[in-house]
Amino acid sequence: MSQGTIEVSGLRKRFGPTTALDGMTFTVRPSRVTGFVGPNGAGKSTTMRVIVGLDAPDAGTALIGGRPYRSLRHPLTLVGSLLDAAAVQPSRSARDHLLWLARSQGLAAGRVDEVIGKVGLERVARRRAGGFSLGMRQRLGIAAALLGDPPVLLLDEPFNGMDPEGIVWMRGLLRALAAQGRAVLVSSHLMGELEDTADHLVIVGRGKVIADLGVADLIATVSAGRVAVRTTAPPQAMAVLADAGATVAATGRDTLTVSGLPAERVVALLGAGAVPFSEVSAHRATLEEAYLRLTRDAVEYRAEPAGEATR
């Protein structure tokens, strides 16, 4: 097995009466960004804590390069993690925090200045971390994760607290780390950021894997057989198409998504009904849309969808 592979197999974990993990199984491979997504309570954070040895599973294994985290002598040289950006002594400067980590792992002090530069904290490196914004603490957490130049990275919600410039920077960093051959596991609820960043998705719900596939494959699967319509008369278009047996959802002020009818039939119906339209084309789902369709039975709380007409 590659040193840069995470293998999660059959993880089970209960906290009192609550089942957090129910047979969680997936593999994170080198040279790609794997998005780890699911509703609140799906087991994402617990899984990541088990991988880095902070929680012990009731059953199953989590291995990094074929070995459990707790058996690694200098773990930061094999796996870097950002699970809690607040986990830093507030009275320490950013640089001193990283120096302390470096010494604990037998790493050269020069590496500290390298990672500070890499995450853009040079100007505030000697400031106390307790005064940092959330976005700055995220950058410090990334610096700590990169300190040992590890082949594996686990990042829990790294986009949180980032301003637009920081989000663009984070996207580029994650893609660059994967391009260097690293295995990168990223938990995030921001589907738009993962759509532009992740190569692969592991979607979880109620403690188990719902889907494990490439981002492009997921979007293509959810998009199949659906038609996008742009019209200045959405209510009339929805009525005409629903009467013909389609399922129609409003996806914007002047856009609809139609299921159950081919594009040529949609054009004919709208023309016959004198409904104005400017576009009828194959629908391309967003990652968020695909995610919501896959996880709709795994959420704890759900409201009625708005703007949908069904047959």
Secondary structure as UniProt FT lines:
FT   TURN            3..4
FT   STRAND          6..15
FT   TURN            16..17
FT   STRAND          18..28
FT   TURN            30..31
FT   STRAND          32..37
FT   TURN            40..41
FT   HELIX           44..51
FT   TURN            52..53
FT   STRAND          59..64
FT   TURN            65..66
FT   HELIX           69..71
FT   HELIX           75..77
FT   STRAND          79..82
FT   TURN            85..86
FT   TURN            90..91
FT   HELIX           94..104
FT   TURN            105..106
FT   HELIX           110..119
FT   HELIX           122..124
FT   TURN            125..126
FT   HELIX           129..131
FT   HELIX           134..146
FT   TURN            147..148
FT   STRAND          152..156
FT   TURN            158..161
FT   HELIX           164..179
FT   TURN            180..181
FT   STRAND          183..187
FT   HELIX           191..195
FT   TURN            196..197
FT   STRAND          200..205
FT   TURN            206..207
FT   STRAND          208..214
FT   HELIX           215..223
FT   TURN            224..225
FT   STRAND          226..230
FT   HELIX           234..243
FT   TURN            244..245
FT   STRAND          247..250
FT   STRAND          255..259
FT   HELIX           263..272
FT   TURN            273..274
FT   STRAND          279..282
FT   HELIX           287..295
FT   TURN            296..298
FT   STRAND          308..309
//
